[in-house]
Amino acid sequence: MMPGIGPLLPSESRRLTRLAACTLLVLLLQSVGPVHCGAAPEMHRTRLANGAVVLFRANPAAQTVGVSVCVDLPASLENARSAGIRSLLARMLLQRRPDENGHAPLSQLAEMGAVADTGVRQDCLVVNLVGLAEGFAEYLPPLREIIFGGDFDWERMPAAKMAQLHTLTAIGETSDTWAQQLADGYAFRGTPYAWPVEGTSVSVQAIGQRELRQLHQAFVRPNNCVIAVSGPLNNDGCVRAIASALGSVLPGPEVQRQRSSLPEREAIYIHRPWAGDAATVLLSARGPAPTHGDFAAVQVMWAVLAGGEGSRLWRSLRGDAALTYSVGAEVEATASFSVLSLRAQCDLERAGSVYGLISEQLRSAQQSAPTPEETRRAVNYVAGNRMLTEQHNLIAAETLALYETLAPGEGPELLSRIAQNVVNVTPEDVRLAASRYLRRPVWVQLGGIPPRAQGAAPTPRGRLGDGLAGYSNDVLPTVVAQFG
């Protein structure tokens, strides 16, 4: 897997591929009973003299090496303009001036058989690299220039801006990503988290070289980075190679994080017209951060509801009633919270029925515990997803770097703790998680007839009004139903 420039959210094809693979793995796991955690891979953490944290995960059977560098640079830094600068900077990191031989760092890596890419998540800017393990040490000097070098090829900035604007347009034209942005705009209204992770078109168009330089100099420093490596190397050799290539990069000042408090929101249903022959129904709920004790139970609870073909919503929406074309679910973790999302696409006239069935399952999950068989299937689904992830060096490295960024000093330990907690989740834990975190969902429907017009949702108390952060009035939802 090689994330594209821009958001590191799964594409539809990648989501479906992983869903199919996870479903097959879960079926196999179910056939052999509960999952038991095997021996953990060799893992090491080293802090270099310039403050960079190096995580090494041994994978002796592999031939490739995956490297992921997470820069602690949240989208919620300030506002939509900051998010836009961050996203454009991620693109510009790959646009470096060629050396005296006419080779830019990206082309040097290509000649060595390695590939580098960049992207952004809610809490960080990410640089990923994958290549043959035997060339690991040779990849590091070009990688250093991509991340820390100051010699940008500014002639390529207009093209990078245009590419970012195309990405924002594509997000606005993709129903599930646009629906999630509308949900986040309401759920986090009044906080920096409401701003789109990729910024806005207006913010990107106004960005200049000076702002990119300032953000790069202030945040993209070794002491604000986590470098994770997964592959058939040894820890000492890996750390020596990284220290040799990156050790001369000077650290920057300590970055102080100001995290916003998150407001409580009432449940709400947002409807907006959408061109096309299908409607999209999105359910979004705020869950706990990965460091919270409930996180494992929430993962299992979400798998009971929407994790693969054996889940309740898959059976009711796709199997029993055949109401939807597709059902997709995710749990996306950030440093302060997680976002539980469920997306279903259906015929325009069926949106009300889809909403009704999902609502029924949410109520059931809060009122009664799942059966032991359902819980075991969900536990195996979550564990199978983790096992699938760990088979790929790049994904494993990126996950390590991300969790170390979310929980400095305990990323790998946190991942292991969550995995062990998942295995120990009980049916009652699942019910309690549902009662705590599914009480105030945000619903977004794009296209079709609003459920309230079909008697399936309450009458709106009023419009949301101005203030969905980052969005102009012409894209505000046209109907907002406030639940009592």
C-alpha positions as CSV (number, residue, x, y, z in Angstrom):
1,M,0.0,0.0,0.0
2,M,1.3,3.4,-1.0
3,P,-0.9,6.3,0.3
4,G,-1.4,9.0,-2.2
5,I,-0.5,12.6,-1.8
6,G,-3.2,14.2,0.2
7,P,-5.5,12.5,2.7
8,L,-4.4,9.1,3.9
9,L,-7.9,7.8,4.0
10,P,-8.5,4.5,2.2
11,S,-9.7,4.8,-1.4
12,E,-12.9,2.9,-2.3
13,S,-10.8,0.2,-4.0
14,R,-8.4,-0.2,-1.1
15,R,-11.3,-0.2,1.3
16,L,-13.1,-3.0,-0.6
17,T,-9.9,-5.0,-1.0
18,R,-9.1,-4.9,2.7
19,L,-12.7,-5.6,3.6
20,A,-12.7,-8.7,1.4
21,A,-9.3,-9.8,2.8
22,C,-10.4,-9.2,6.4
23,T,-13.7,-11.0,5.8
24,L,-11.9,-14.1,4.5
25,L,-9.4,-14.0,7.4
26,V,-12.2,-13.6,9.9
27,L,-14.0,-16.6,8.5
28,L,-10.8,-18.6,8.8
29,L,-10.3,-17.4,12.4
30,Q,-13.9,-18.2,13.3
31,S,-13.4,-21.8,12.0
32,V,-10.5,-22.3,14.5
33,G,-12.0,-20.5,17.5
34,P,-10.8,-17.5,19.5
35,V,-7.6,-15.7,18.6
36,H,-4.6,-16.1,20.8
37,C,-1.8,-13.5,20.6
38,G,1.4,-15.1,19.4
39,A,4.9,-13.9,20.1
40,A,5.2,-10.1,19.4
41,P,7.8,-9.1,16.8
42,E,11.1,-7.6,18.0
43,M,10.6,-3.9,18.7
44,H,13.0,-1.2,19.8
45,R,12.8,2.5,20.5
46,T,15.8,4.8,20.3
47,R,16.0,8.6,20.7
48,L,18.8,10.2,18.6
49,A,20.9,13.1,19.9
50,N,18.9,15.6,17.9
51,G,15.6,14.4,19.5
52,A,14.3,12.2,16.7
53,V,12.5,9.0,17.9
54,V,13.4,5.9,16.0
55,L,11.1,2.8,16.2
56,F,12.3,-0.4,14.7
57,R,10.1,-3.5,14.1
58,A,11.9,-6.7,12.9
59,N,10.3,-8.7,10.1
60,P,13.0,-11.2,9.1
61,A,10.9,-13.0,6.5
62,A,10.4,-9.8,4.3
63,Q,12.5,-8.6,1.4
64,T,11.3,-5.0,1.5
65,V,11.6,-2.3,4.1
66,G,8.9,0.2,5.0
67,V,9.8,3.6,6.5
68,S,7.3,6.1,7.8
69,V,8.1,9.5,9.3
70,C,5.3,11.2,11.2
71,V,5.8,15.0,11.9
72,D,3.6,16.1,14.9
73,L,1.7,18.7,13.0
74,P,-2.0,18.6,13.7
75,A,-4.7,19.9,11.2
76,S,-6.3,21.6,14.2
77,L,-3.2,23.8,14.7
78,E,-5.1,27.0,14.2
79,N,-7.7,27.2,11.4
80,A,-8.5,26.1,7.9
81,R,-5.7,28.2,6.5
82,S,-3.2,26.3,8.7
83,A,-4.6,23.0,7.4
84,G,-4.3,24.2,3.8
85,I,-0.7,25.2,4.4
86,R,0.1,21.9,5.9
87,S,-1.4,19.9,3.0
88,L,0.4,22.0,0.4
89,L,3.6,21.6,2.4
90,A,3.2,17.8,2.2
91,R,3.1,18.1,-1.6
92,M,6.0,20.5,-1.8
93,L,8.3,18.3,0.3
94,L,8.6,16.1,-2.8
95,Q,9.4,19.1,-5.0
96,R,13.1,19.7,-4.4
97,R,15.7,21.4,-6.6
98,P,18.0,18.9,-8.5
99,D,21.6,18.6,-7.4
100,E,24.6,19.4,-9.7
101,N,24.0,16.2,-11.6
102,G,20.4,17.1,-12.3
103,H,18.9,14.6,-9.9
104,A,16.2,15.6,-7.4
105,P,15.8,13.4,-4.2
106,L,12.6,11.8,-5.6
107,S,14.2,10.8,-8.8
108,Q,17.3,9.5,-6.9
109,L,15.0,7.2,-4.9
110,A,13.3,6.0,-8.1
111,E,16.7,5.1,-9.6
112,M,17.4,3.0,-6.5
113,G,14.0,1.2,-6.8
114,A,12.4,3.0,-3.9
115,V,9.2,5.0,-3.8
116,A,8.4,7.9,-1.5
117,D,5.1,9.7,-0.9
118,T,3.5,12.2,1.5
119,G,0.2,12.9,3.0
120,V,-1.6,14.2,6.0
121,R,-3.7,12.9,8.9
122,Q,-5.6,14.7,11.6
123,D,-2.6,14.8,13.9
124,C,0.4,14.7,11.7
125,L,2.1,15.1,8.3
126,V,3.4,11.8,7.0
127,V,6.3,10.9,4.7
128,N,6.4,7.2,3.6
129,L,9.1,5.2,1.8
130,V,9.2,1.6,0.6
131,G,12.0,-0.2,-1.2
132,L,14.2,-3.3,-1.1
133,A,15.8,-3.8,2.3
134,E,19.3,-4.1,0.8
135,G,19.2,-0.5,-0.2
136,F,18.0,0.9,3.1
137,A,21.1,3.0,4.0
138,E,21.2,4.5,0.5
139,Y,17.6,5.7,0.7
140,L,18.2,7.8,3.8
141,P,20.2,10.8,2.3
142,P,17.5,11.5,-0.3
143,L,14.8,11.0,2.3
144,R,16.6,13.5,4.6
145,E,16.5,16.1,1.8
146,I,12.8,15.5,1.2
147,I,11.9,15.9,4.8
148,F,14.3,18.4,6.2
149,G,15.9,20.1,3.2
150,G,15.3,23.8,2.7
151,D,15.8,24.0,-1.1
152,F,12.3,23.8,-2.5
153,D,11.7,23.9,-6.3
154,W,9.3,26.9,-6.1
155,E,8.7,26.8,-9.9
156,R,6.6,23.7,-9.2
157,M,4.5,25.3,-6.5
158,P,1.7,26.4,-9.0
159,A,1.3,22.8,-10.1
160,A,1.3,21.6,-6.5
161,K,-1.4,24.1,-5.7
162,M,-3.5,23.0,-8.7
163,A,-3.1,19.3,-7.6
164,Q,-4.3,20.2,-4.1
165,L,-7.3,22.1,-5.5
166,H,-8.2,19.1,-7.6
167,T,-8.0,17.0,-4.5
168,L,-10.4,19.3,-2.7
169,T,-12.8,19.2,-5.6
170,A,-12.7,15.4,-5.7
171,I,-13.5,15.4,-2.0
172,G,-16.5,17.6,-2.6
173,E,-17.6,15.3,-5.4
174,T,-17.2,12.1,-3.5
175,S,-20.3,11.5,-1.4
176,D,-18.9,9.6,1.6
177,T,-15.9,12.0,2.2
178,W,-18.1,15.0,1.7
179,A,-20.7,13.6,4.1
180,Q,-18.0,13.0,6.7
181,Q,-16.8,16.6,6.4
182,L,-20.3,17.9,7.0
183,A,-20.6,15.6,10.0
184,D,-17.3,16.8,11.4
185,G,-18.2,20.4,10.7
186,Y,-21.2,20.0,13.1
187,A,-19.7,17.6,15.7
188,F,-16.7,19.8,16.2
189,R,-18.2,23.2,15.5
190,G,-16.4,25.9,17.5
191,T,-13.2,24.0,17.8
192,P,-10.2,23.7,15.4
193,Y,-11.2,20.1,14.7
194,A,-14.1,21.4,12.6
195,W,-11.8,22.6,9.8
196,P,-11.3,20.1,6.9
197,V,-8.1,18.2,7.3
198,E,-7.1,19.2,3.7
199,G,-7.9,22.8,4.2
200,T,-10.3,24.7,1.9
201,S,-10.0,25.9,-1.7
202,V,-9.9,29.6,-0.5
203,S,-7.1,28.9,2.0
204,V,-5.0,27.0,-0.5
205,Q,-5.3,29.6,-3.2
206,A,-4.0,32.3,-0.9
207,I,-0.9,30.4,0.4
208,G,2.6,31.8,-0.5
209,Q,6.2,30.6,-0.2
210,R,6.8,32.5,3.0
211,E,4.0,30.6,4.9
212,L,5.3,27.2,3.7
213,R,8.8,28.1,4.8
214,Q,7.7,29.2,8.2
215,L,5.6,26.1,8.8
216,H,8.5,23.9,7.6
217,Q,11.1,25.6,9.8
218,A,8.9,25.7,12.9
219,F,7.6,22.1,12.9
220,V,9.5,19.8,10.5
221,R,12.4,19.3,12.9
222,P,14.0,16.0,14.1
223,N,12.7,16.5,17.7
224,N,9.2,16.8,16.4
225,C,9.4,13.6,14.3
226,V,8.9,9.8,14.8
227,I,10.8,7.6,12.3
228,A,9.4,4.0,12.2
229,V,11.1,1.2,10.2
230,S,9.7,-2.3,9.6
231,G,11.7,-4.9,7.7
232,P,14.4,-7.6,7.7
233,L,17.1,-5.5,9.3
234,N,18.7,-5.5,12.8
235,N,18.1,-2.6,15.2
236,D,21.7,-1.6,15.7
237,G,22.4,-1.3,12.0
238,C,19.1,0.5,11.4
239,V,19.7,3.1,14.1
240,R,23.4,3.6,13.0
241,A,22.3,4.3,9.4
242,I,19.6,6.7,10.4
243,A,21.9,8.5,12.8
244,S,24.6,8.8,10.1
245,A,22.1,10.2,7.6
246,L,19.9,12.4,9.8
247,G,22.0,13.0,12.9
248,S,23.4,16.2,11.5
249,V,20.0,17.9,11.1
250,L,19.6,20.4,13.9
251,P,16.6,20.2,16.3
252,G,14.1,23.0,16.6
253,P,12.4,24.6,19.6
254,E,10.1,22.6,21.7
255,V,6.5,22.7,20.4
256,Q,3.8,23.3,22.9
257,R,0.5,21.7,22.1
258,Q,-2.8,23.4,23.0
259,R,-5.6,20.9,22.7
260,S,-9.1,22.2,22.5
261,S,-11.9,20.9,24.8
262,L,-14.6,19.1,22.8
263,P,-18.2,20.3,23.2
264,E,-21.1,17.9,23.7
265,R,-23.5,17.9,20.8
266,E,-27.0,16.7,20.5
267,A,-27.9,14.1,17.9
268,I,-28.7,15.6,14.6
269,Y,-29.8,14.6,11.1
270,I,-28.4,16.7,8.2
271,H,-29.9,16.3,4.7
272,R,-28.5,17.8,1.5
273,P,-29.5,17.3,-2.1
274,W,-27.0,15.3,-4.2
275,A,-26.8,14.7,-7.9
276,G,-26.9,11.1,-9.0
277,D,-29.0,8.0,-8.9
278,A,-27.9,6.9,-5.3
279,A,-28.3,8.3,-1.8
280,T,-25.6,8.2,0.8
281,V,-26.4,7.8,4.5
282,L,-23.6,8.4,6.9
283,L,-23.6,7.8,10.7
284,S,-20.8,9.4,12.6
285,A,-20.1,9.2,16.3
286,R,-17.3,10.4,18.5
287,G,-15.5,7.7,20.4
288,P,-12.6,7.7,23.0
289,A,-9.0,8.3,22.2
290,P,-6.7,5.2,21.8
291,T,-5.2,5.9,25.2
292,H,-8.7,5.5,26.9
293,G,-9.6,2.2,28.5
294,D,-12.8,2.0,26.4
295,F,-11.1,2.1,23.1
296,A,-10.8,-1.7,22.6
297,A,-14.4,-2.2,23.6
298,V,-15.5,0.5,21.1
299,Q,-13.5,-1.3,18.4
300,V,-15.3,-4.6,19.1
301,M,-18.7,-2.8,19.5
302,W,-18.3,-1.2,16.0
303,A,-17.3,-4.6,14.6
304,V,-20.4,-6.2,16.1
305,L,-22.5,-3.6,14.3
306,A,-20.6,-3.0,11.0
307,G,-17.5,-5.2,10.8
308,G,-17.7,-7.3,7.7
309,E,-20.3,-9.6,6.3
310,G,-21.2,-11.2,9.6
311,S,-22.0,-7.9,11.3
312,R,-25.6,-6.9,12.2
313,L,-25.8,-4.0,9.8
314,W,-24.3,-5.9,6.9
315,R,-26.8,-8.7,7.4
316,S,-29.8,-6.3,7.8
317,L,-28.9,-3.9,5.1
318,R,-27.2,-6.1,2.5
319,G,-28.4,-9.6,3.3
320,D,-31.9,-9.8,4.7
321,A,-33.4,-6.6,3.1
322,A,-30.9,-6.0,0.2
323,L,-31.4,-2.3,0.7
324,T,-27.9,-1.0,0.0
325,Y,-25.2,-1.2,-2.7
326,S,-22.4,-1.0,-0.2
327,V,-21.7,-0.7,3.5
328,G,-18.4,0.6,4.9
329,A,-17.3,1.3,8.4
330,E,-14.1,2.8,10.0
331,V,-12.7,3.7,13.4
332,E,-10.2,6.5,12.9
333,A,-8.0,7.4,15.9
334,T,-6.7,10.8,16.8
335,A,-4.8,12.0,19.9
336,S,-7.9,13.4,21.6
337,F,-10.8,11.2,20.3
338,S,-11.8,8.7,17.7
339,V,-14.4,8.9,15.0
340,L,-16.7,6.0,14.3
341,S,-18.2,6.2,10.8
342,L,-20.6,4.1,8.9
343,R,-21.5,4.8,5.2
344,A,-24.3,3.1,3.2
345,Q,-25.3,3.8,-0.4
346,C,-28.7,3.0,-1.6
347,D,-31.5,3.8,-4.1
348,L,-32.9,7.3,-3.6
349,E,-36.2,6.1,-2.3
350,R,-34.7,3.7,0.2
351,A,-32.7,6.2,2.4
352,G,-35.5,6.4,5.0
353,S,-35.6,2.6,5.3
354,V,-31.8,2.5,5.6
355,Y,-31.9,5.1,8.4
356,G,-34.7,3.2,10.2
357,L,-32.8,-0.1,10.2
358,I,-29.5,1.5,11.4
359,S,-31.4,3.4,14.1
360,E,-33.0,0.1,15.2
361,Q,-29.6,-1.6,15.5
362,L,-28.2,1.3,17.4
363,R,-31.0,1.1,20.0
364,S,-30.6,-2.6,20.3
365,A,-26.9,-2.3,20.9
366,Q,-27.4,0.1,23.7
367,Q,-30.2,-1.9,25.4
368,S,-28.8,-5.5,25.3
369,A,-25.5,-7.2,25.1
370,P,-24.5,-9.2,22.0
371,T,-24.4,-12.9,22.1
372,P,-21.1,-14.6,23.0
373,E,-20.9,-15.8,19.4
374,E,-21.3,-12.3,18.0
375,T,-18.7,-10.9,20.4
376,R,-16.2,-13.7,19.4
377,R,-16.8,-12.9,15.7
378,A,-16.2,-9.2,16.3
379,V,-13.1,-9.8,18.4
380,N,-11.7,-12.1,15.6
381,Y,-12.6,-9.4,13.0
382,V,-10.6,-6.7,14.9
383,A,-7.7,-9.1,15.5
384,G,-7.8,-10.3,11.9
385,N,-7.7,-6.7,10.6
386,R,-4.6,-6.1,12.8
387,M,-2.9,-9.3,11.6
388,L,-3.5,-8.3,8.0
389,T,-2.1,-4.8,8.6
390,E,1.1,-6.2,10.2
391,Q,1.8,-8.3,7.1
392,H,2.8,-5.2,5.2
393,N,6.0,-3.4,6.3
394,L,4.9,0.1,5.2
395,I,1.5,-0.1,6.9
396,A,3.1,-1.6,10.0
397,A,5.7,1.2,10.1
398,E,3.1,3.9,9.5
399,T,0.9,2.5,12.3
400,L,3.8,2.5,14.7
401,A,4.8,6.1,13.8
402,L,1.2,7.3,14.1
403,Y,0.6,5.8,17.5
404,E,3.9,7.0,18.9
405,T,2.8,10.5,17.7
406,L,-0.6,10.1,19.4
407,A,1.0,8.7,22.6
408,P,4.6,9.9,22.9
409,G,6.9,7.3,24.6
410,E,4.4,4.5,24.4
411,G,3.2,3.9,20.8
412,P,4.2,0.2,20.4
413,E,3.2,-0.6,24.0
414,L,-0.2,1.1,23.4
415,L,-0.8,-1.0,20.3
416,S,0.0,-4.2,22.2
417,R,-2.2,-3.2,25.1
418,I,-5.1,-2.4,22.8
419,A,-4.6,-5.8,21.0
420,Q,-4.7,-7.6,24.4
421,N,-7.7,-5.7,25.6
422,V,-9.6,-6.5,22.4
423,V,-9.2,-10.2,23.1
424,N,-10.6,-9.7,26.7
425,V,-13.7,-7.7,25.7
426,T,-17.0,-9.2,27.0
427,P,-20.5,-8.9,25.7
428,E,-21.3,-6.5,28.6
429,D,-18.3,-4.4,27.7
430,V,-19.8,-4.0,24.2
431,R,-23.2,-3.0,25.5
432,L,-21.7,-0.4,27.9
433,A,-19.6,1.0,25.0
434,A,-22.7,1.4,22.9
435,S,-24.6,3.1,25.6
436,R,-21.7,5.6,26.2
437,Y,-20.7,6.4,22.7
438,L,-23.8,6.0,20.4
439,R,-26.2,8.3,22.3
440,R,-25.4,11.4,20.2
441,P,-24.8,10.4,16.6
442,V,-24.5,12.8,13.7
443,W,-26.4,11.6,10.6
444,V,-25.8,13.0,7.1
445,Q,-27.9,12.1,4.1
446,L,-26.9,13.1,0.6
447,G,-29.6,12.8,-2.0
448,G,-33.0,11.1,-1.7
449,I,-36.0,12.0,0.4
450,P,-35.3,13.1,4.0
451,P,-36.5,10.5,6.5
452,R,-38.5,13.1,8.3
453,A,-40.6,13.5,5.1
454,Q,-41.3,9.7,5.3
455,G,-42.2,9.8,9.0
456,A,-38.9,8.2,10.0
457,A,-37.2,11.2,11.7
458,P,-38.4,14.0,13.9
459,T,-39.5,17.4,12.5
460,P,-36.7,19.9,12.4
461,R,-36.5,22.5,15.2
462,G,-34.7,24.9,12.9
463,R,-31.8,25.4,10.6
464,L,-28.3,25.0,11.6
465,G,-27.5,28.6,10.4
466,D,-24.2,30.0,9.5
467,G,-21.1,28.5,11.1
468,L,-20.2,25.1,9.8
469,A,-16.5,25.9,10.0
470,G,-14.7,26.0,6.7
471,Y,-17.9,25.9,4.5
472,S,-19.5,28.8,2.7
473,N,-23.3,29.2,2.7
474,D,-23.8,27.6,-0.7
475,V,-22.8,24.2,0.7
476,L,-24.7,24.3,4.0
477,P,-27.1,21.5,4.5
478,T,-30.6,22.4,3.4
479,V,-32.5,20.4,6.1
480,V,-31.3,19.9,9.6
481,A,-33.4,17.8,12.0
482,Q,-32.5,18.3,15.7
483,F,-33.4,15.3,17.8
484,G,-35.2,15.8,21.1
